[in-house]
Amino acid sequence: MSTSDKVGNTGDKVKGKAKEALGKAVGNERLEAEGRADQVQGDAKQAGEKAKDAVRNLLKD
């Protein structure tokens, strides 16, 4: 996984946590949901990158 991809995926997760917390604080359910969606998106991207790394490692050996 490249460093820039890893940082971007982590950024999505952090942004999502912030949105979710802000949504809870102000009582905005839509913002909370967007925050959760951002977190899921970051997790999915990270899982995809890990799968690519696993395939690369298999092909190396």
N, C-alpha and C positions, 0 to 999 in steps of 0.2 A: 504494500500500500504506500503510495507516495505521500510525502509529508503534507503537501498542499491538500490532497484529498482528505487526509485524516483531520487536518485543521478545519476544513470546510464542513465535514460531517459533525465534528464536535461543535462547531459554530451553530449549526442547525439545531442541535440538541439544547445548547445554552439559550439560544434565542427562543426556543419553544418553552423552556422552563420559565423564562422571564415573562413571556406572553401569558402563560398559564397563571402565574402568580399575580400578575397585574389584573388579569380578568377576574380572578377570585377576589382581589382586594376591592375592585370597583363594582363587583356583581354583574360582570358582563360575560354571560355564558358563551357567546360566540367567540370572544377573545380567548377564553379558556380552551375551547375546542380547537381553535387555530393553533394554540400553543401545544396541545397534545399531538396534533397532526404534524407539526414541525418536528417534534421529538421522534415520532414514528418514522418520519421521512429520513431523519439523520441516522436512526438505527438501521433502516433498510439499506441506505447507501453504504454504511459501514460494513454490513454483512456482505454486500456484494463485493466490496473491495477485498474483504478477507477471503471470499471464495476465489477471486482472481489470484490472490497470493498463493492459495493452496494449490491451484492448478499449475501455476508457474513453478512452484517448488517440486511438484510431481514430475513435471517435464524436464526439470534440471537433472534429476537423479537418474 
